[in-house]
Amino acid sequence: MTTIAKGLEGVVFTESKLTFINGTEGVLTHLGIPIQEWAEKSTFEELSLALLDGELPTAEELAKFDAALKANRAIPDQLAQLIRDMPKGVHPMQALRTAVSYLGLLDPQAEEITPEARRTISVRMIAQFSTIIAAVNRTQEGQDIVAPRTDLTHAGNFLYMLSGKEPTAEQSRLFDIALVLHADHGMNASTFTAIATSSTLSDMYSCMTSAIGALKGPLHGGANEAVMDMLDEIGRPEKAEAYIIQKLDHKEKIMGVGHRVYKNFDPRSRVLRDYAEHVANKEGKSNYYQILETIEKIIVDRMGAKGIYPNVDFYSGTVYSDLGIKKEYFTPIFALARISGWCASVIEYSQNNRLLRPDAEYTGQTDQHYTDLKDRK
Ligand SMILES: CC(C)(COP(=O)(O)OP(=O)(O)OC[C@H]1O[C@@H](n2cnc3c(N)ncnc32)[C@H](O)[C@@H]1OP(=O)(O)O)[C@@H](O)C(=O)NCCC(=O)NCCS
């Protein structure tokens, strides 16, 4: 009797030293360090390098990596033109997928898959994802692309390229924390997809394009945008309770809650909630925040026993909205952070590569024979 692991649940196909998750306790660590410490003390740049190299960098290594990211922020003119020529109204995840694939056409090193080449390309892509996403946003809004600056942090430069205005230190730091929280998350669907592609000895651009496609779906990266759709549909805090109760009674899914691994609070959602609360206390509680507070209470009361709690996507949208980012860009921002985890995981797996080739239980017919077209009904 074959046991089918639906959704590959519980299937362990490789080892990794990058990320540990204990879903029952709500624990997430990178290189053994709790996510709360990364969020409080580190930066996206440092976490990206730590993931790529599998250890905390020295100050010198970090400065070198930071300089390499800055030096690689600009995108080729041909890619900028492709982004300008994209049809109006496309979803930015479609645009990102196409742009990253095209970037591979412009990189003479694209097909190299040695560990050194994979790492060099990773640094370029970590730097350029943010420029691509900002350029898509600008051109889709009918505005000129804003060239990157090299005197801003990765997070600050992205916000600058989006709006053309230099963000405050607080805005940059808030966005940086959001990037840290999303940089890696173990063997999720998009990381697995990137690894599956790399396991065929395919190139980094193909790996990242595949991963973007996997992240795009509403059960994975697309959930943060779906949360904002839900908040917009609810509209006012006093409507939240009836809306959620009705959905739960009809066994409909609430976006931003539940997780394949966490059966407790997702620790990232706690960090984001604290920041959302901080902004709410400073600037007055937004409708969004009040609605989320109500939903969280109902979910914990009614679904907590089943292990359904708010996940990372629950509060991220309000934080991004406060930064003036449109909801269509929430999933691309997820990609802009997760690129580090994707690259690091591909590099780690490549060191001990084996072609991924799972199996499916055959439940179709047997002993059949070919019927000519003319004899078929
Ligand atoms: C993430 C997700 C796909 C995980 O799914 P899963 O591990 O397969 O969870 P299950 O579907 O087994 O859920 C177990 C039970 O909780 C319920 N449940 C799970 N997620 C729920 C949600 N978001 N809203 C309401 N009920 C939910 C299921 O209906 C199921 O109920 P049942 O026992 O009565 O059948 C799922 O929780 C979901 O769709 N969440 C919304 C999308 C989202 O926020 N995704 C981002 C993840 S970071």
The ligand as an SDF file (V2000), in Angstrom:
LIG
                    3D

 48 50  0  0  0  0  0  0  0  0999 V2000
   -2.2710   28.3030    4.1430 C   0  0  0  0  0  0  0  0  0  0  0  0
   -3.3120   27.2130    3.9410 C   0  0  0  0  0  0  0  0  0  0  0  0
   -3.3620   26.8420    2.4510 C   0  0  0  0  0  0  0  0  0  0  0  0
   -2.8770   26.0010    4.7510 C   0  0  0  0  0  0  0  0  0  0  0  0
   -3.7490   25.0140    4.4580 O   0  0  0  0  0  0  0  0  0  0  0  0
   -3.7040   23.5740    5.1210 P   0  0  0  0  0  0  0  0  0  0  0  0
   -2.5080   23.3430    5.9380 O   0  0  0  0  0  0  0  0  0  0  0  0
   -3.9390   22.6140    4.0170 O   0  0  0  0  0  0  0  0  0  0  0  0
   -4.8850   23.6910    6.1400 O   0  0  0  0  0  0  0  0  0  0  0  0
   -6.1860   22.8430    6.0660 P   0  0  0  0  0  0  0  0  0  0  0  0
   -6.8550   23.1760    4.7720 O   0  0  0  0  0  0  0  0  0  0  0  0
   -5.8280   21.4350    6.3630 O   0  0  0  0  0  0  0  0  0  0  0  0
   -7.0350   23.4600    7.2650 O   0  0  0  0  0  0  0  0  0  0  0  0
   -7.4950   22.7590    8.4120 C   0  0  0  0  0  0  0  0  0  0  0  0
   -8.8780   23.2790    8.7670 C   0  0  0  0  0  0  0  0  0  0  0  0
   -8.8210   24.7010    9.0140 O   0  0  0  0  0  0  0  0  0  0  0  0
   -9.6240   25.3840    8.0740 C   0  0  0  0  0  0  0  0  0  0  0  0
   -8.8920   26.5510    7.5770 N   0  0  0  0  0  0  0  0  0  0  0  0
   -7.6080   26.5720    7.1440 C   0  0  0  0  0  0  0  0  0  0  0  0
   -7.2790   27.7840    6.7230 N   0  0  0  0  0  0  0  0  0  0  0  0
   -8.3700   28.5490    6.9080 C   0  0  0  0  0  0  0  0  0  0  0  0
   -8.6550   29.8890    6.6390 C   0  0  0  0  0  0  0  0  0  0  0  0
   -7.7160   30.6790    6.0860 N   0  0  0  0  0  0  0  0  0  0  0  0
   -9.8670   30.3640    6.9250 N   0  0  0  0  0  0  0  0  0  0  0  0
  -10.8060   29.5660    7.4590 C   0  0  0  0  0  0  0  0  0  0  0  0
  -10.6080   28.2630    7.7320 N   0  0  0  0  0  0  0  0  0  0  0  0
   -9.4050   27.7600    7.4540 C   0  0  0  0  0  0  0  0  0  0  0  0
   -9.8750   24.4100    6.9430 C   0  0  0  0  0  0  0  0  0  0  0  0
  -11.0710   24.6910    6.2600 O   0  0  0  0  0  0  0  0  0  0  0  0
   -9.9040   23.1040    7.6720 C   0  0  0  0  0  0  0  0  0  0  0  0
  -11.1570   22.9800    8.2850 O   0  0  0  0  0  0  0  0  0  0  0  0
  -11.8870   21.5210    8.4440 P   0  0  0  0  0  0  0  0  0  0  0  0
  -11.0360   20.8040    9.4430 O   0  0  0  0  0  0  0  0  0  0  0  0
  -13.2500   21.8750    8.9490 O   0  0  0  0  0  0  0  0  0  0  0  0
  -11.8660   20.9030    7.0890 O   0  0  0  0  0  0  0  0  0  0  0  0
   -4.7060   27.6650    4.4090 C   0  0  0  0  0  0  0  0  0  0  0  0
   -4.6780   27.9500    5.7850 O   0  0  0  0  0  0  0  0  0  0  0  0
   -5.2010   28.8820    3.6390 C   0  0  0  0  0  0  0  0  0  0  0  0
   -5.7450   28.7270    2.5540 O   0  0  0  0  0  0  0  0  0  0  0  0
   -5.0340   30.1220    4.2160 N   0  0  0  0  0  0  0  0  0  0  0  0
   -5.4530   31.3210    3.5330 C   0  0  0  0  0  0  0  0  0  0  0  0
   -4.3760   31.7490    2.5090 C   0  0  0  0  0  0  0  0  0  0  0  0
   -3.1660   32.3600    3.1560 C   0  0  0  0  0  0  0  0  0  0  0  0
   -3.2530   33.2230    4.0190 O   0  0  0  0  0  0  0  0  0  0  0  0
   -1.9970   31.8910    2.6950 N   0  0  0  0  0  0  0  0  0  0  0  0
   -0.7140   32.4130    3.1410 C   0  0  0  0  0  0  0  0  0  0  0  0
    0.0500   31.3920    3.8940 C   0  0  0  0  0  0  0  0  0  0  0  0
    1.5150   32.1520    4.5590 S   0  0  0  0  0  0  0  0  0  0  0  0
  1  2  1  0
  2  3  1  0
  2  4  1  0
  2 36  1  0
  4  5  1  0
  5  6  1  0
  6  7  2  0
  6  8  1  0
  6  9  1  0
  9 10  1  0
 10 11  2  0
 10 12  1  0
 10 13  1  0
 13 14  1  0
 14 15  1  0
 15 16  1  0
 15 30  1  0
 16 17  1  0
 17 18  1  0
 17 28  1  0
 18 19  1  0
 18 27  1  0
 19 20  2  0
 20 21  1  0
 21 22  1  0
 21 27  2  0
 22 23  1  0
 22 24  2  0
 24 25  1  0
 25 26  2  0
 26 27  1  0
 28 29  1  0
 28 30  1  0
 30 31  1  0
 31 32  1  0
 32 33  2  0
 32 34  1  0
 32 35  1  0
 36 37  1  0
 36 38  1  0
 38 39  2  0
 38 40  1  0
 40 41  1  0
 41 42  1  0
 42 43  1  0
 43 44  2  0
 43 45  1  0
 45 46  1  0
 46 47  1  0
 47 48  1  0
M  END
$$$$
